[in-house]
Amino acid sequence: MGSRMREITREEVRAAVDRARSVALPADREILHLLPQEFILDDTGGIHDPIGMVGTRLEVNLHLSTCSGGAAQSVVTCANRAGLEVTDTIFEGIAAAESVLSADERELGVCVADIGASTTELAVFFEGAVAHTAVLPLGGDHFTNDLAVGLHVSTEEAEQLKLNYGNCVVTSVPSLNEVEVGSDGDAPRLVRQRFLAEILEPRARELFTMLRDNLRSGGVLEALGTGCVLTGGGSKLPGMLEHAESLLRVPARVGSPVPLSRMPGELASPEFAAVIGMLLYTHRTQVRRANEEMGLKDKLKSIFAGSI
């Protein structure tokens, strides 16, 4: 913007955001999201939508989300080979948030932890904007592998034992309960169900300790006004909420995706949060782009109408 007072337009807002693309990044990184946190108009901050306001200088604070360029291209290539055309990419934690968070949670502060198979994606929202994103190198498969090693069974059997009898809090399991293991051809044997919990509990503590330390280093640990929302398939493991609340010192809940029109009921489960969120994100961004294009068309019509 220049030095004279003028009304802020959508084009000027877009230009302010796009200027952040000039930031220097390592050669193997590319920008995934440019997410405005607040706009600053003539030293007045805390503005979420400056369009229509009057001022001389517009600035923006952004959250910059990056990813490995090679990894992103590999995913796009796989999708293309499967016959799918990729028009956009989205961070999985933000996608999951689209389907499990309320407006109040986004405004007052919340952390979404999407516990997937091999990683856990984090997205922290505060005052309606993304304040922090991260990926933790721990997921549900690590719990399964721990059981496979500890019980000397295959990963397939360990997964079923985790789903059917797993718990991350040892004291929540009755001391006399036993489960049968060795169904893959070995002689079946009985083990205490608490033994499974003794294997799973340390891994859960490691995950949420890592999560807490990541939020602290990102400066957002104290911003969780409404707590933490766990989603993804790994969030269904009993005892995960207790560890989240104990280590983060905030309330925690399991987030299931909001039901869409005519959506099968079985999809309203945490493991589908990111998939449903991608649909919602795509719909929202397409509607916004359509509105912007319509606004441009109306502006052009008015220009040509005035010249006739």
N, C-alpha and C positions, 0 to 999 in steps of 0.2 A: 504494500500500500504506500501511497505518497504521504505528503505532509498535510494535505487538506482534509477536512472532514468529509466523510462520504458514507453512504449506506453499505453495510457489509452484504455481499452477494454470495450465492452458493459457489460461484467460481473462485472467489477469493478464499473461501474456507477450504476448498479442494486444493488450491495452490499452496496454502499454508501447511496442509498435511503432506502434500507431495514433496515439499522442500526437505522433509526428513529422509527421503530416499537417497539423498546425497551423502548420508553418513557412511564413513568408511567401515567396511566389514571384511573379515577374513575371506580368503579366496574361496573357501568351500562352503560359505554361508550365503543364504539368500533370504530376503524379507518375506515372511509369511503373512504378517498382519501389521498394519499401522493403525493403532487404536487410540483415538483421542481421549484424554482424561479430563482436560479442561482447556478452554480458550481464555486468552488474556487480551483484553481490548483496552489499550491505553493504560496499562498497569493495573487494570481491574480484573482480577482473576475469578475463578469459580463459575465461569460461564459455560454452559453445556451446548447452547445453540445460539451463536452470535448473528445468524442471518436476520437481516432487518434492523439490527442495531446500527448506531452511527458512531464513528470514531476515525482515528488516523492510522493506528498501528495495531495489527492483529498478530498474535502469537499463539502457539498451541503447545501444550505438554502432551506427549504421546507415550504410550507403551509400545515398544518395538518388539515384535515376536519374530524370531528367525529360526531357520531349520537348515539341515544339511541339504545343499543343492542336489547332490548325488542321490541321496535317499529319497527326496521328493520326486525326482525324475524317474527313479526306479518304480515307485508306486504308480505314477502316471502311466508309465510304459506297461505295467502289468494290467492296469485297467483298460488301456487301449487294446491290448492283445485279447482281452476278454470281450471285446466288442462294445466297450463303453467309451463315451466321449467325455473327457474331464474339462469342465469349464471353470472350476475354481477349486481351491484347496483351503482347508480349515484345520486349525489346531484341535486335536481331539478333546482336550479339556474344555475349550470354549464351546465345541459342539455339544458335549454332554450338558454343560451349563444351560444351554438353550432349552433343554427339555425337562430340567429338574428344579430350576430355581424360580422363586417368586420375585416380584418387583421389590418387595420390602427387603429381602435378603441381599439383593444387588445393591440397594441403597445403603443399608446399615452395615454391611461388611460380612462376607462369607468366603469360605474356601471350599471349592469343589475338588474332590479327589476321585478321579476316575481310575479305579484299580483294574487294569486289564491283565492280559496273560503274562507279559514279560516286563511291562513298565507301568508306572502310575503317573498319570498326567494331572498337574495341578493348575487351577485357575482361581485367582483371588479377585473378588469384586468389592469395590468400595465407592460409595457415592455414585452408584450407577455405572461405573466404568471399570475396565480391567486394570488392576493395580499390579499384578504379578502373574507370571506363568512359569512353569518348570516341568521337567520330566525326571522322575526318580527311577533308577534302574532296578526296581523290585516290583513284582507282580504275582498273580495267582500261581503261575507255574513254579515259582520258587518254593511256595508252600507245598505243592505237589511233589517236587523233587526231594524236599526234606523228608517227607513221609516215605517215599520210595526207598531212600537210602536207609532211613532209620528202621523201617520194617522189613527190608530186604524183599520188596515186591516190585512188580513192574510199574511204570508210570501210569499206565491205564488203570490198574487196580488202585494205585495210590490216589488217583483222581476221584474214583468212586468212593473210596473210604473217606476222603476229605469232604465230599459233598454229602454223604449220608451220615457220617459220625464225627466230623471234624468240629473242633471248638478251640478258640484261642485263649480261653480262660480255664485253667486247670481246675480251679475250685468250683466251676459251674457243672462239672461232669460228676455224676454219682460214682463214688469210689468202687462200687462193686460191679459196675457195668463192664461187660466184655464184648468184644467183636471178633468175628472169624476172619482171618486173613489167610492168603495162600490159595486163592481160587483159580490161579492161572496154571494149574497142573501140579504144583507142589502139594505136599500133604497139608491140609488145612490145620490151622492152629488158632488158639484163642489168645488174645492179648487184651490187656486192660484198655478201656476206652480213654482213660486218663493218660495213658502212654502217648496216644495220638496228640492229645492236648499239650503234653509236655514237649513234643516236637514242634507244634505249631505256635505256641505262645511266644517263644523267643523271636521267631521270625516276624510276628505281628508287632512286637515291641521295637524291633529293628526298623520296620517300615515307618511307624509313627514317630519314632525318634528322628529318623532321617527327614520326615516331613516337617516336624517341628523345627529342626535346625535350618532347613531350607527357608521356611517362612521367616525365621528370625534373621537370617542373613539377608533376606530380601526386604527387611524392614516392614513387614506386614503382619507379624504375629499378633500385634496388639490391635489390629484392625478388624478382627473377626467378631463384629457385634452380634451376629446371629449364629455364629458357630461354624461348624464344618458339615458338609454334605458328602457322604460317601456314595459312590455309584460304580457302575461296572460290575462284571461278574464276581470279582474278588470281594466286593462289599457284602455279599450274602453270607460269607463265612461267619458263623456265630462267634461273638466275642470281639469282633472288630470295633464295634461302637464303643465298647468299654475301654479299649486301649486308646482310641481317639480322644475320648473325653478325659481320660486320666493324664495323657501326656500333653495334650493341647490346652487343657483347662478350660474348655468351652463345650457347650452342648453339641451333640452330633446326631445325625439321623441318616437313614438310608434313603437315597433319592431314586424314585422310579419315574420314568418319562410320562409326561402328560398324555392322555389318550387323544389320538387324532380321530377325525370322522371316519367311521367304518374300519377302524384299526382292530385287528384281531386282539382279543384280550391277553393272549399269551405274550404279546410284544410289550405290554406295560410292565416290564421287568428291568431291573438295573442293568443287565448285560446289554440291553438294546438302547441305553440312554444316548450314546454317541450317534447311533444310526438315526434315531428319531430326531435328535438335535440337528443333524445335518439337513434333514428335510425342512425343519423349521427355519434354520439359518438361511437356506437357499430361498425359501419363500419370502422371508423378510427382506433379504438383499435385492431380490428381483422386483418386489413391490417398490422398494425405495428407488431403484434405478428407473423403473417405469415412470414413477412420479417426477423424477428429475428430467427425464426425456420429455415428458408431457409439458413440464414447465418451460423447457427450451422451445418446444414447438409453439406453445402459446405466445412466447415472447417474439418468435420469428413472425407469427401471423400478425401480431400487432404492428411490427415494423413495416411489413409489406402493406398492411391495410392503411397505414398512415401515409404511405407514399403514393397511393392511388388517387 
